[in-house]
Amino acid sequence: MIHRRLYSLDSLSPGPGRPTFAPNLQQPRAERTSPSSALAHRNLSAVALKGQCRPLCFYDFLDLGEVEDNVRQARTCKKSRRFIVDPELAKLVAQHLGPDLHSAKTVVIECNPGPGVLTKTLINAGAQRVVALESEKTFLNDLQALEGLLDGQLEVIHCDFFRLDPVWGGSDKPPVMFTDKLFTDLGITEANWMDDFPLKVVGIVPQRNERATLLKLAYALFERLSVYRYGRIELNLFLSEREYMTMVAPPGQMRHYRALSVLWQMSCHIELLHKLPNDHMCLVRLRPRADLFSAGLTPANASTLMVMVKQCLAKRKEKLINKLNIWSPDSGSKLLSEMGLPEDILTGHVYPGQYLQLFQLMDKSREFTQSWLYEEIMENIEKEGWG
């Protein structure tokens, strides 16, 4: 299915209805440039020397193309996907990634660049290392050709970031890639969780199974699996406005407050970078908390916390004490008293930090039993997996 609707760029659009995202669009490859140079002064094309093209130099700007041409290129994709096709939106995204793009330590992983409008913009903005993970063969030739013209600023790999580590019944359709192999090939090593980690991921979360994808990322974060095994990786993702509202929903907002809300608010600083109101899309930064694992939470016991949160938020108008008495028999009143919470509080009125504190108290309690946990874990493995 090919979506025909294009996204407008709201306040940045030079005219009404100018497209920025396009379904089934792709992004071209990017070229590297001096951050202080003006875009208009850079030359896109390689100069022919003795019948051959010289490598693009640091001061060659990449042509980002016209929106209409980018749209046509993007529509060659056979799958239902969205891409950034408006250079103005691509420049906005690059600006939000910050000045540390210019650092040689910063690695930017771009998810499914397609025509490469954002890829080129990142290189033009001075990005030292961009890794383009493209799952569609349709776009690989052009991306790899651009890679060959550059001097190491761009690496193109045939895989899908959102389908890394296909285990537990997940999709193993090509291109299959595991994080360990990917990061080893890229020369990326594990970092201490408390350290700043100069790796940024940027992309558009697939519309299909969007919430399941966000939950899988949250599970990987808490258990320090997949990409989070390597450190506090920063995500800069376009989400639907609906899922963003769920992610940041406060307690008491029963329509939106769910397990997804608690897990992401508990684990990350969430920042809205830009909103496309006409298209109901949000660019959101998710930066893991450095102190997440400093108060008794570990990757080993995090699965228990996640199941507890999921069970509590399944029925947001149920009394929390009822759940506590199931998990830790006859200890509900004592636990709530220790936390200073009323006995009639509903599960949908408990803050993310309070759920973490509650888990820590339960984990230390002798009465606490995990017998309720295992059926839920098996259900997660069968239904959600990693693919």
Protein Blocks (a to p, Z undefined) as FASTA:
>chain_A
ZZfbdcdekjmpmbghiafbdghiacdddddddfkbcfklpcfbacdeehiacdddfklc
cdebjfklmmmmmmmpmbdcdddfbfklmmmmmmmnojklmpmkbccddehklnommmmm
mmmnopabdcdddfbfklmmmmmmmmmmpghjaccddddfklgoieehiafbdcdddfkl
mmmmnopacddfkbccfbdcdddddfbhklmmmmmmmmmmmnopajllnoccdddddddf
klmmmmmocehilmlmcfklmmmmmmpccddfbdcfknopacddddddfklmmnopafkl
mmmmmmmmmmmmmpmmbcfklmmmmmmghklmmmmmmnopafkbcfklccfklmmmmmmm
mmmpmklccklmmmmmmmmmmmnmmZZ
